[in-house]
Amino acid sequence: MTAQHEVTVNGAARPLTGVDPATTALDFLRAQGLTGAKEGCAEGECGACSVMVARPDGPDASRWTAINACLVPAAALDGQEVVTAEGLGTPDDLHPVQREMAVRGGSQCGYCTPGFVCSMAAEYYRGDRRPAGAEATSNGSGPRTHQVDAEHGENGFDLHALSGNLCRCTGYRPIRDAAYALEQPAAGDPFAARASRPAPVAAHTRLEGASGVFERPADLPQALALLAEHPGAVLVAGSTDWGVEVNIRGIRSPFAIGIDRLPELRTLHVGDESVEIGAALSLSEVERGLAGRIPLLDQLFPQFASRLIRNGATIGGNLGTGSPIGDTPPALLALEAVVVLASVDGDREVPLADYFTGYRQTAKRADELIRAVRIPVPVSEVTAFHKIAKRRFDDISSVAVGFALDVQDGVVARARIGLGGVAATPIRATATEAVLEGRTWTIDVVREAADVMAGEGTPMDDHRASAPYRSAMLGTALLKLHAQTATPQEVGA
């Protein structure tokens, strides 16, 4: 390894010399004496480790993005810019976020405070954050007026930016008050000025250590060549799943390939027949890029973990794990998505309905990676995503259901329903779809279909829910969808 591998932290270069590939960004930062960020859960659920990184916001600008430093390998930050709570301000010159947290009583023991400050600062610098009543544009979606409600302040602050941060002693009211008291960044603010310039490019990285090798190739052909050479390699994008394996289970990989910054995996193409989403785009980037074009995904995003996790997690990673309880598969099954797999032999396409082959097993070969997910358009007009979990946000689902129905003149012309958490793999509720298609969207038909849906899959008993409960939730989900839609005469008219 050479000295060229380094991370810019609070404006100063910090070499990665001697850093093991399994070292997290959090441990790397704390070893540098930057102990504001803490380890609370090591799973990305508490936000005590939150830091800001400069991520691309189009080709000419950057977006300060809060991430969980406990999950990301330090090696993945090679060539990148990081800001910790220590870098935002000093005791004699507090950053506006730090000042508001202090004067409004937003901190008691202080353990969680640096993480809150970094997540709050990332939202503070969000480019389209405007006071209520001001118009803003977002990724070509046109002018919009910022709403004010229980989760959005008069200053345009979105409290969901703090959804991945937990406080166990202060209470959230003073933290919310601090967030809602923030004004726009002052003229000459260095962090706002930095956001007006392009984000750092991803450097080619290779770190070797006792735990193995981490290599981030420069482009997709290099990545595929590495994967062909090391078919058992772990692919690391947002690391929101792999980071937990490293921290909690102590798992190490002899060879890890960083794919999070590969340009070929970070595209978003909206065409006349389909929308293609690059596998390495974070969910937050996908949400901004789609700008409401896929309403079913708009319902999914707020229920997928927390903003901190969505700032790193990718659709490719969620599908790559093959988990039966991932949140994106039920929605993507309802949307009839296709997975685009890439290898040195070229691309091949697999319908998502055929992708899952067994518990955490997929049709993806060891020498392949997910390049993109393709969704046919136009999408159905009646869509919904129902997630049943113990917590409203930031929780694993017991049952997840994605609906996409075409209803014409009160008749269900087409039904696609994806299920998660009720079988060894995510599945389509094909029996329920068959009951609905060609019949009127009435409560009697829906009740008949709901009885069938309650028997779809092979629900299991575990600590999240019992099998009878899961079956009951499946049936209830369809009844809920009917109650939430318009009358048969209005739907599809």
C-alpha positions as CSV (number, residue, x, y, z in Angstrom):
1,M,0.0,0.0,0.0
2,T,1.2,3.5,-0.8
3,A,0.7,6.8,1.0
4,Q,-1.7,7.9,-1.7
5,H,-4.5,6.1,0.2
6,E,-5.9,8.8,2.5
7,V,-9.1,10.3,3.7
8,T,-9.7,14.0,4.1
9,V,-11.1,14.5,7.6
10,N,-12.1,17.9,8.7
11,G,-10.0,19.4,6.0
12,A,-6.8,17.5,6.8
13,A,-5.4,14.4,5.0
14,R,-5.4,11.3,7.2
15,P,-3.4,8.4,5.7
16,L,-4.8,4.9,5.6
17,T,-1.3,3.4,6.1
18,G,-1.5,0.3,8.1
19,V,-5.3,0.3,8.4
20,D,-6.7,-3.2,8.1
21,P,-9.5,-3.7,5.5
22,A,-11.9,-4.8,8.1
23,T,-11.5,-1.5,10.1
24,T,-14.6,0.6,10.2
25,A,-14.6,4.3,9.5
26,L,-15.7,4.8,13.1
27,D,-12.7,2.9,14.6
28,F,-10.4,4.7,12.1
29,L,-11.7,8.1,13.2
30,R,-11.5,7.4,16.9
31,A,-8.0,6.1,16.5
32,Q,-7.2,9.6,15.0
33,G,-8.3,11.1,18.3
34,L,-11.7,12.2,16.9
35,T,-13.8,10.6,19.7
36,G,-17.0,12.6,19.3
37,A,-18.6,9.8,17.2
38,K,-19.5,6.8,19.4
39,E,-20.4,3.2,18.9
40,G,-23.8,2.6,20.4
41,C,-25.2,-0.4,18.6
42,A,-22.7,-1.3,15.8
43,E,-25.7,-2.0,13.6
44,G,-26.7,1.3,12.2
45,E,-29.7,1.8,14.5
46,C,-28.7,4.5,17.0
47,G,-26.8,7.1,14.9
48,A,-24.2,7.8,17.6
49,C,-21.6,7.2,15.0
50,S,-23.0,9.6,12.4
51,V,-20.5,11.7,10.3
52,M,-20.9,13.7,7.1
53,V,-19.4,12.8,3.7
54,A,-19.3,14.8,0.5
55,R,-21.4,12.8,-2.0
56,P,-22.2,13.7,-5.6
57,D,-25.3,15.9,-6.2
58,G,-25.1,15.9,-10.0
59,P,-21.9,16.3,-11.9
60,D,-21.1,19.8,-10.6
61,A,-22.0,19.9,-7.0
62,S,-21.8,17.9,-3.7
63,R,-24.3,17.1,-1.1
64,W,-23.3,16.7,2.6
65,T,-24.6,13.3,3.5
66,A,-24.9,11.7,6.9
67,I,-23.8,8.1,7.2
68,N,-23.2,5.5,9.9
69,A,-19.5,5.4,10.3
70,C,-19.8,2.1,12.3
71,L,-20.8,0.3,9.1
72,V,-18.6,1.7,6.4
73,P,-15.1,0.3,5.9
74,A,-12.5,3.0,6.3
75,A,-11.0,1.8,3.1
76,A,-14.2,2.7,1.3
77,L,-13.5,6.4,2.2
78,D,-10.2,6.5,0.4
79,G,-10.0,9.8,-1.5
80,Q,-13.2,11.1,0.1
81,E,-14.0,14.0,2.3
82,V,-15.4,13.5,5.8
83,V,-16.6,15.9,8.5
84,T,-17.1,14.9,12.1
85,A,-18.7,16.9,14.9
86,E,-15.2,18.2,15.8
87,G,-14.8,19.7,12.4
88,L,-18.1,21.6,12.3
89,G,-17.2,24.1,15.0
90,T,-15.0,24.8,18.1
91,P,-15.9,25.6,21.8
92,D,-15.2,29.2,21.0
93,D,-17.0,29.3,17.7
94,L,-19.9,26.9,17.6
95,H,-21.5,25.8,14.4
96,P,-25.2,27.0,14.2
97,V,-26.4,23.4,14.7
98,Q,-24.2,23.0,17.8
99,R,-25.3,26.4,19.2
100,E,-29.0,25.6,18.8
101,M,-28.6,22.2,20.4
102,A,-26.8,23.8,23.4
103,V,-29.1,26.8,24.0
104,R,-32.3,24.7,23.6
105,G,-31.2,21.9,26.0
106,G,-30.7,19.3,23.3
107,S,-28.1,17.4,25.2
108,Q,-27.8,15.8,28.6
109,C,-25.3,13.0,28.8
110,G,-24.0,14.0,25.4
111,Y,-23.3,10.5,24.2
112,C,-25.6,10.8,21.2
113,T,-25.1,14.5,20.6
114,P,-22.3,14.4,18.0
115,G,-24.3,12.0,15.9
116,F,-27.4,14.2,16.1
117,V,-25.3,17.2,15.2
118,C,-23.9,15.6,12.1
119,S,-27.3,14.3,10.9
120,M,-28.8,17.7,11.6
121,A,-26.0,19.6,9.8
122,A,-26.4,17.4,6.7
123,E,-30.1,18.5,6.6
124,Y,-29.1,22.1,7.4
125,Y,-27.1,22.1,4.2
126,R,-29.6,20.3,2.0
127,G,-29.7,22.4,-1.1
128,D,-33.4,22.6,-1.6
129,R,-34.3,23.2,2.1
130,R,-36.4,26.4,2.1
131,P,-38.6,28.2,4.6
132,A,-42.4,27.4,4.4
133,G,-44.0,29.1,1.5
134,A,-40.7,29.4,-0.5
135,E,-40.6,27.5,-3.8
136,A,-37.8,25.0,-4.5
137,T,-37.0,22.7,-7.4
138,S,-35.9,19.1,-6.9
139,N,-34.3,17.1,-9.7
140,G,-36.5,18.4,-12.4
141,S,-39.7,17.8,-10.6
142,G,-40.7,21.4,-10.9
143,P,-41.6,24.0,-8.3
144,R,-43.0,22.8,-5.0
145,T,-43.9,24.4,-1.7
146,H,-42.5,23.0,1.5
147,Q,-45.1,21.6,3.8
148,V,-45.4,22.3,7.5
149,D,-46.7,19.5,9.7
150,A,-45.7,17.4,12.7
151,E,-42.5,16.3,10.9
152,H,-41.5,19.4,8.9
153,G,-40.7,22.8,10.4
154,E,-41.3,26.3,9.2
155,N,-37.7,26.4,8.2
156,G,-38.1,23.5,5.8
157,F,-36.3,21.1,8.1
158,D,-37.4,17.5,7.6
159,L,-37.3,15.6,10.9
160,H,-36.9,12.3,9.1
161,A,-33.3,13.4,8.6
162,L,-32.9,12.5,12.3
163,S,-34.8,9.2,12.1
164,G,-31.7,7.1,12.5
165,N,-30.5,8.9,15.6
166,L,-31.6,7.8,19.1
167,C,-31.4,9.7,22.4
168,R,-32.2,7.9,25.6
169,C,-32.1,10.7,28.2
170,T,-32.6,14.2,26.7
171,G,-36.0,13.7,25.1
172,Y,-36.7,14.7,21.5
173,R,-38.6,17.9,22.0
174,P,-35.5,20.1,22.6
175,I,-33.7,18.4,19.8
176,R,-36.7,19.1,17.5
177,D,-36.8,22.7,18.7
178,A,-33.1,23.1,17.8
179,A,-33.7,21.7,14.3
180,Y,-36.7,24.0,13.7
181,A,-34.8,27.0,14.9
182,L,-32.1,26.8,12.2
183,E,-32.0,29.5,9.6
184,Q,-30.4,29.3,6.2
185,P,-26.6,29.0,6.1
186,A,-24.9,32.4,6.2
187,A,-23.1,33.9,3.3
188,G,-19.6,32.6,3.1
189,D,-20.4,29.4,5.1
190,P,-17.5,27.1,4.1
191,F,-19.5,23.9,4.1
192,A,-22.2,25.5,1.9
193,A,-19.5,26.8,-0.4
194,R,-17.9,23.3,-0.6
195,A,-21.3,21.9,-1.6
196,S,-21.2,24.1,-4.7
197,R,-18.2,22.1,-6.1
198,P,-18.1,18.6,-7.4
199,A,-17.7,15.7,-5.0
200,P,-14.4,13.8,-4.9
201,V,-13.9,11.1,-7.5
202,A,-13.5,7.6,-6.3
203,A,-9.9,6.5,-6.2
204,H,-8.7,3.1,-7.2
205,T,-8.0,1.5,-3.8
206,R,-6.2,-1.7,-2.6
207,L,-5.6,-2.3,1.0
208,E,-4.2,-5.5,2.4
209,G,-4.1,-6.6,6.0
210,A,-4.5,-9.5,8.4
211,S,-8.2,-9.9,7.6
212,G,-7.7,-10.0,3.9
213,V,-7.9,-7.5,0.9
214,F,-10.2,-4.6,0.1
215,E,-10.0,-3.4,-3.5
216,R,-12.1,-0.7,-5.2
217,P,-11.7,-0.9,-9.0
218,A,-11.8,2.1,-11.2
219,D,-14.6,0.8,-13.4
220,L,-17.0,-2.0,-14.0
221,P,-14.8,-4.1,-16.4
222,Q,-12.1,-4.1,-13.7
223,A,-14.7,-5.1,-11.1
224,L,-16.0,-8.0,-13.2
225,A,-12.4,-9.2,-13.9
226,L,-11.7,-9.2,-10.1
227,L,-15.0,-11.0,-9.5
228,A,-14.1,-13.7,-12.1
229,E,-10.7,-14.1,-10.4
230,H,-12.2,-14.1,-6.9
231,P,-15.8,-15.6,-7.3
232,G,-16.2,-15.8,-3.5
233,A,-15.5,-12.1,-2.9
234,V,-17.9,-10.0,-0.9
235,L,-19.3,-7.0,-2.9
236,V,-19.4,-3.9,-0.7
237,A,-21.7,-1.0,-1.7
238,G,-23.4,0.8,1.2
239,S,-22.2,-1.8,3.6
240,T,-25.4,-1.5,5.7
241,D,-25.7,-5.3,5.7
242,W,-22.0,-6.4,5.5
243,G,-21.0,-3.9,8.2
244,V,-23.3,-5.6,10.7
245,E,-21.8,-9.0,9.8
246,V,-18.3,-7.6,10.4
247,N,-19.3,-5.9,13.7
248,I,-21.7,-8.3,15.3
249,R,-20.7,-11.7,14.0
250,G,-17.0,-11.0,13.5
251,I,-17.1,-12.2,9.9
252,R,-14.2,-11.4,7.7
253,S,-13.8,-11.8,3.9
254,P,-10.5,-12.8,2.3
255,F,-11.4,-10.5,-0.6
256,A,-13.8,-7.6,-0.7
257,I,-14.6,-5.6,-3.8
258,G,-15.9,-2.0,-3.3
259,I,-18.5,-1.2,-6.0
260,D,-20.3,1.7,-4.4
261,R,-18.7,4.4,-6.6
262,L,-18.5,2.5,-9.9
263,P,-20.0,5.0,-12.5
264,E,-21.6,2.2,-14.5
265,L,-23.6,1.1,-11.4
266,R,-24.7,4.7,-10.5
267,T,-26.9,5.5,-13.5
268,L,-30.7,6.3,-13.5
269,H,-32.3,6.2,-16.9
270,V,-36.0,7.1,-17.4
271,G,-37.2,5.8,-20.8
272,D,-40.6,5.4,-22.5
273,E,-40.8,1.7,-21.7
274,S,-38.8,1.3,-18.5
275,V,-36.9,3.0,-15.7
276,E,-33.5,1.5,-15.0
277,I,-32.0,2.1,-11.6
278,G,-28.2,1.5,-11.1
279,A,-27.5,-1.0,-8.4
280,A,-25.0,1.2,-6.5
281,L,-27.2,4.3,-6.2
282,S,-28.2,4.8,-2.5
283,L,-31.9,4.7,-1.8
284,S,-31.8,8.4,-1.0
285,E,-30.3,9.1,-4.4
286,V,-32.9,6.9,-6.1
287,E,-35.7,8.7,-4.2
288,R,-34.4,12.1,-5.4
289,G,-33.7,10.9,-8.9
290,L,-37.1,9.4,-9.5
291,A,-38.9,12.5,-8.1
292,G,-42.2,10.7,-7.7
293,R,-42.3,8.8,-11.0
294,I,-42.8,5.4,-9.2
295,P,-45.5,6.1,-6.5
296,L,-45.1,2.6,-5.0
297,L,-41.5,3.3,-4.3
298,D,-42.4,6.6,-2.8
299,Q,-44.4,4.7,-0.2
300,L,-41.6,2.3,0.4
301,F,-38.7,4.7,1.0
302,P,-39.9,6.3,4.2
303,Q,-40.5,2.8,5.7
304,F,-37.0,1.4,4.7
305,A,-34.9,1.7,7.9
306,S,-33.8,5.3,8.5
307,R,-32.5,8.2,6.5
308,L,-29.0,7.3,7.7
309,I,-29.3,3.8,6.4
310,R,-31.0,4.9,3.1
311,N,-28.0,7.3,2.5
312,G,-25.9,4.2,2.1
313,A,-28.2,1.2,1.4
314,T,-28.7,0.2,-2.3
315,I,-31.4,-1.7,-4.1
316,G,-28.6,-3.9,-5.5
317,G,-27.5,-4.8,-2.0
318,N,-31.0,-5.4,-0.8
319,L,-31.5,-7.9,-3.6
320,G,-28.0,-9.3,-3.4
321,T,-28.4,-10.7,0.1
322,G,-31.4,-12.8,-1.0
323,S,-33.1,-12.1,2.3
324,P,-36.8,-13.1,2.6
325,I,-37.5,-10.0,4.7
326,G,-35.9,-7.3,2.5
327,D,-38.2,-4.3,2.0
328,T,-37.6,-3.7,-1.7
329,P,-38.4,-7.2,-3.1
330,P,-42.2,-7.1,-2.4
331,A,-42.6,-3.7,-4.1
332,L,-40.3,-4.6,-7.0
333,L,-42.2,-7.9,-7.5
334,A,-45.4,-6.0,-7.8
335,L,-43.8,-3.7,-10.3
336,E,-42.6,-6.7,-12.3
337,A,-39.0,-5.6,-12.1
338,V,-36.2,-7.3,-13.9
339,V,-32.7,-7.8,-12.5
340,V,-29.8,-7.0,-14.8
341,L,-26.8,-9.2,-14.0
342,A,-23.3,-8.5,-15.3
343,S,-20.2,-10.7,-15.7
344,V,-17.2,-10.8,-18.0
345,D,-19.4,-12.7,-20.4
346,G,-21.8,-9.7,-20.6
347,D,-25.3,-8.9,-19.2
348,R,-28.2,-11.1,-18.7
349,E,-31.7,-10.3,-17.5
350,V,-33.7,-12.3,-14.9
351,P,-37.3,-11.4,-14.0
352,L,-37.3,-10.7,-10.2
353,A,-40.1,-13.4,-9.9
354,D,-37.5,-16.0,-11.0
355,Y,-34.5,-14.4,-9.2
356,F,-35.0,-15.9,-5.7
357,T,-34.3,-19.7,-5.7
358,G,-34.2,-20.5,-2.0
359,Y,-33.5,-19.2,1.4
360,R,-30.9,-16.5,0.8
361,Q,-30.2,-18.1,-2.6
362,T,-30.6,-16.4,-5.9
363,A,-30.1,-17.0,-9.6
364,K,-27.0,-14.7,-9.5
365,R,-23.8,-16.7,-10.2
366,A,-20.7,-16.3,-8.1
367,D,-19.0,-14.4,-10.9
368,E,-21.9,-12.0,-11.4
369,L,-23.0,-8.8,-9.8
370,I,-26.3,-6.8,-10.0
371,R,-25.7,-4.0,-12.5
372,A,-29.2,-2.5,-12.4
373,V,-32.9,-3.1,-11.8
374,R,-35.4,-2.3,-14.6
375,I,-39.0,-1.4,-14.0
376,P,-41.5,-1.4,-16.8
377,V,-43.5,1.8,-17.3
378,P,-46.2,3.1,-17.1
379,V,-46.8,1.6,-13.7
380,S,-50.3,0.7,-12.4
381,E,-52.4,3.5,-11.0
382,V,-53.5,1.6,-7.9
383,T,-50.3,0.9,-5.8
384,A,-49.5,0.6,-2.2
385,F,-46.8,-0.7,0.1
386,H,-47.8,-2.1,3.5
387,K,-45.2,-2.9,6.1
388,I,-46.1,-4.6,9.3
389,A,-43.5,-4.2,12.0
390,K,-43.2,-3.6,15.7
391,R,-42.0,0.0,15.1
392,R,-43.3,2.4,12.6
393,F,-39.8,3.3,11.3
394,D,-36.4,1.7,11.4
395,D,-37.5,-1.9,11.9
396,I,-37.4,-5.2,10.2
397,S,-40.7,-6.2,8.7
398,S,-42.8,-9.1,9.9
399,V,-44.8,-8.9,6.7
400,A,-44.4,-6.6,3.7
401,V,-46.8,-6.4,0.8
402,G,-46.5,-4.5,-2.5
403,F,-49.6,-3.9,-4.6
404,A,-49.9,-2.9,-8.2
405,L,-53.4,-3.1,-9.7
406,D,-54.9,-1.9,-13.0
407,V,-58.6,-1.1,-12.4
408,Q,-60.6,-0.1,-15.5
409,D,-64.2,0.8,-15.2
410,G,-64.3,-0.8,-11.8
411,V,-62.9,-4.1,-13.0
412,V,-59.4,-5.4,-12.0
413,A,-57.7,-5.9,-15.4
414,R,-54.4,-6.8,-13.9
415,A,-53.1,-7.5,-10.4
416,R,-49.5,-7.9,-9.2
417,I,-48.9,-8.5,-5.5
418,G,-45.4,-9.1,-3.9
419,L,-45.0,-10.6,-0.5
420,G,-42.1,-10.6,2.0
421,G,-41.6,-12.3,5.3
422,V,-44.1,-15.1,4.7
423,A,-41.9,-17.7,2.9
424,A,-38.2,-18.7,2.5
425,T,-38.1,-16.2,-0.3
426,P,-40.0,-13.1,-1.4
427,I,-42.9,-14.3,-3.6
428,R,-45.7,-13.3,-5.8
429,A,-49.2,-13.9,-4.5
430,T,-50.3,-15.5,-7.7
431,A,-53.3,-17.3,-6.4
432,T,-54.7,-14.0,-5.0
433,E,-53.9,-12.2,-8.3
434,A,-55.9,-14.9,-10.2
435,V,-59.0,-14.4,-7.9
436,L,-58.9,-10.6,-8.6
437,E,-58.2,-10.4,-12.3
438,G,-61.3,-9.9,-14.5
439,R,-63.6,-9.2,-11.5
440,T,-65.1,-6.1,-10.1
441,W,-63.2,-4.2,-7.4
442,T,-65.9,-4.7,-4.8
443,I,-65.7,-5.6,-1.1
444,D,-67.2,-9.0,-1.8
445,V,-64.6,-9.9,-4.3
446,V,-61.9,-8.4,-2.1
447,R,-63.0,-10.5,0.8
448,E,-62.8,-13.6,-1.2
449,A,-59.4,-12.7,-2.4
450,A,-58.3,-11.8,1.1
451,D,-59.2,-15.3,2.3
452,V,-56.9,-16.7,-0.4
453,M,-54.1,-14.2,0.3
454,A,-54.1,-15.2,4.0
455,G,-52.9,-18.7,2.9
456,E,-50.2,-17.5,0.5
457,G,-46.7,-18.5,1.4
458,T,-45.6,-20.6,4.4
459,P,-45.6,-18.1,7.4
460,M,-43.3,-19.1,10.2
461,D,-43.2,-18.4,13.9
462,D,-40.4,-16.2,15.2
463,H,-39.7,-13.4,17.6
464,R,-41.2,-10.8,15.2
465,A,-44.6,-12.5,14.7
466,S,-46.4,-15.8,14.9
467,A,-47.6,-17.7,11.8
468,P,-51.3,-17.0,12.5
469,Y,-50.6,-13.3,12.9
470,R,-48.7,-13.2,9.6
471,S,-51.6,-14.9,7.8
472,A,-54.1,-12.5,9.4
473,M,-52.0,-9.5,8.3
474,L,-51.9,-10.8,4.7
475,G,-55.7,-10.9,4.5
476,T,-56.1,-7.6,6.3
477,A,-53.7,-5.9,3.8
478,L,-56.0,-6.4,0.9
479,L,-59.0,-5.2,2.8
480,K,-57.0,-2.1,3.8
481,L,-56.1,-1.4,0.2
482,H,-59.7,-1.6,-0.9
483,A,-60.8,0.8,1.9
484,Q,-58.1,3.3,0.9
485,T,-59.0,3.3,-2.8
486,A,-61.8,5.1,-4.5
487,T,-65.1,3.6,-5.4
488,P,-65.2,1.1,-8.4
489,Q,-66.8,3.8,-10.5
490,E,-64.0,6.2,-9.8
491,V,-61.0,3.9,-10.1
492,G,-59.8,3.5,-13.6
493,A,-62.6,5.7,-15.0
